[in-house]
Amino acid sequence: MSSPQVSSDHRVARAVERLRLAEAGLARRRQTDCGPSENARMAMRYILERADAGEEVTPTAIAEHLEISTAAVTGILDRLHSGGLLSFTANPRDRRSKLVVPFDRSVDADDIDPLTAAIRDFAEDIPPSIVEEVAAFLEKVVAAVDDECR
């Protein structure tokens, strides 16, 4: 018979695996029939957060932030522009580049990515005494996922 700790460890590992499968399914759904892709959502969130911080955003900065090619960013920005979520202005310091500007400043970043807002709400229910442990565990999971296939 296994100890309670082994059972708990196994249960947590299974829950993380279910989370990874659910995220993979969500990514597939978002590519086809659930609005903007994951990269488009992350780009829009980045654009809004940088604009709120008073910073200028270039397509290159978005590509670097998302760790994707500038060609991929161009397609994402074209779709977001067509959807009325952003516009472009000339970069006053570099006439060859453009700045990306949110079109509708009434849009809340949480409206672009309501899942993140929901997760933030769930996190408020974690007892303060274990927040650091939960966060450390999840950071280890993130690092393992990020290191896979590199």
N, C-alpha and C positions, 0 to 999 in steps of 0.2 A: 504494500500500500504506500502511496506517495504522501509526502508531507504536505501540509497546507500551503507552505511557501512555494513548492514546485507547482502545485495546482494553480495558485494565484499568478505565478510567472507565466504559466502556459495560457491562462485566461487572458492576460494582458497582451501577450504575443499574438494570440488569435484575434483580439480586438483590433490591434494595429494592422494585421493582415486584412481584416474586413474593411478597415478604413482605407487602406491602399487600393483595394479592389473597388470600393465605392468611388474613390477619387478618379480612378482610371475610367470607370463607367461614366462619370460626370464629364470628364474631358471629352470622351467620345460623343456624348449627347450634345455638348456645347459646340462641337465641330459641325454638327449637322442640323439640329432642330431646336436649339435652346439659346438663341441670341448670339451675342459676340463670343468669339473663342476665348479661351483662358488667357492667351497672350494679349488679346485686345482688351480684356478686362483689366489685366495687370498694367497695360500701357495707360489706359484711361485713369486708373487710380494714381499712377505715378504722375501723370500730367496734372491732375487736380491737386495732389499733395504739393508738388513743386510750385504750382501757381499760387496756392494758399500761402506758401512760404516766401512768396515774392521773387521766386527764381525763374529764370527763362529756361525753356525746354527746347532742345533740338532733337531731330530724329536720331542723330548719332547718340545722344545721351540716353534716349529711350532704348536703342539697340544695345548699348553697353549695360544698362540696368537689367534688361530682360535676357541678356546674353544670347542674342540672336542677330542675324545679319541685318544690315541696313536695308537690303532689298525686301526682307520679310517685314520690316517695320513700315516701309513705304506702302505695302499692300494693306497692312493693318490701319495705318493712318488714312489711307484713301477710303476704306470702308467706314471708319468712324466719322470722317468728314462727310461722306454721303449720307450718313445717318443723322447729321446735324449736331454731333457732339463736340466737334472742334473745328477750328479754322487755322489758317496759316498767315503769318505776317513776315515781312522781310526782316532779316537779322541786321540791325543797324551796324554791327561791328564786322560783319562778313557778308557781303552782298551775294556771295555764291550759296549761302545757306538760308534756311528759313527757321522761324520759331513756330512752335506748336502752341496754340492758345485754346483753352476750353471755350466753346461757343456759348454754352448756357451755364452761367455760374450759379444758377439755382440748383444744379445737379449736385447732390451729396455723393461723395465717394462710396458711401454705404449703399446707395441706390444702384450704383454700377455693380457692386459685388455684395449683395445681401447675405450671402453665405458667410462671409467674413464677419459681418455685423452680428449674425446669429451666433457664431462661434464665440465672439467676444462676450455676448450675453451669457452663454453657457459657462464661460470661464469665471464669471462673477460668482457662480455657485460653488466653486472649489473652495474648501476650507482654507483660510490663510495659512494654517499650520503646515499644509502640504504643497502649497503653490510652488515653492522653489524645487521640490522633488519632482513634481509633475513637469514643470518647465524643463528641468535638466534631462529628464527621460525623453521628452519630445525632441529636445535639441540633439540628443544622441541618435534618435530615429532619423531626423533630418540629415544629419551628417552621414549616416550610413546610406541613405537614399541618394544623397548628392555624390557620394564616392563611388556608387555602383556604376560600372561600365565606363569609367574615366581612364 
